[in-house]
Amino acid sequence: MRRIALALVGVLAVPLAAEAGLMDILESMKPAPPVRKEPQLPPLPPTPGRGKNWVGDRMPKKDMPILVLAGHADSQRMYGSGTPGRAVDIGGAAPMQAGMTDELYWNLRTAKAVVAEGQRQGLEITFYDPGVRTIRNGEDPRTNWSVGAEHAAKGGYVVEIHYDAYAPHGIGAGIIPAVAFGFSVMDEALAKEFGAYPYDYRGMLGAPRKVVSMLEIGMLEGALEAGLRDPSQREATLNQIAKRVVTALQEGLEQGQPLDMVCRMRGRVAADCS
Ligand SMILES: [Zn+2]
């Protein structure tokens, strides 16, 4: 013990001694290497929140890119694989696709429909699919949340599509807002269309902590599930959902734009645009 202490004194004393050269002094003045800034999370409320207990007022950056993810795309055959839906779990229907929950099947279809509609409307919007359906290591760079966190750190907006469990397990439609970097007007706009969860839902979920907002489209049961499962209604159901999401995203984006830009986005001239 004593020998270690003495050895340490020896190491520490050398650069500060009178014989320290110019390089030593410069070296000691070098700023610390940059540490990756961890997003600051808001504190948890004293009692768990109910309903919308947040206001999204952080403006989007101009031409902010939007990334859309399909919830549970990297977590099949493990905890957190998403809801099987009422038709499969209670009704005994066959899953839409072997190897994945019906929720993931519809998350994928919906995310793709949202991106297709967004691109039709001229948004800078893309879809990311990890492809690998089971990634156990949360730090793996291919996961939804790793790619989402990277996108958000560069100033983009990330939304992950979900369907909620059927009653009495699910809650229903709503946006669960990303909690780091402040609440966004994008989430505020989605809240107007779909409703909202408290920001501290279940003690703040993993995705929102990673700056990934989660959009619950609705419970996977009843008319919504039937509309998705019925081949004759499927495309119309997906398109209707996609239009609702994209309209809300447009509204969020417009809040960060000067009026003339908003008018152009709506395909109108400033004089008759309000
Ligand atoms: Zn989900």
Boltz pocket constraint, residues with backbone or C-beta under 6 A from the ligand:
constraints:
  - pocket:
      binder: B
      contacts: [[A, 71], [A, 72], [A, 82], [A, 83], [A, 103], [A, 161], [A, 162], [A, 163], [A, 164]]
      max_distance: 6.0
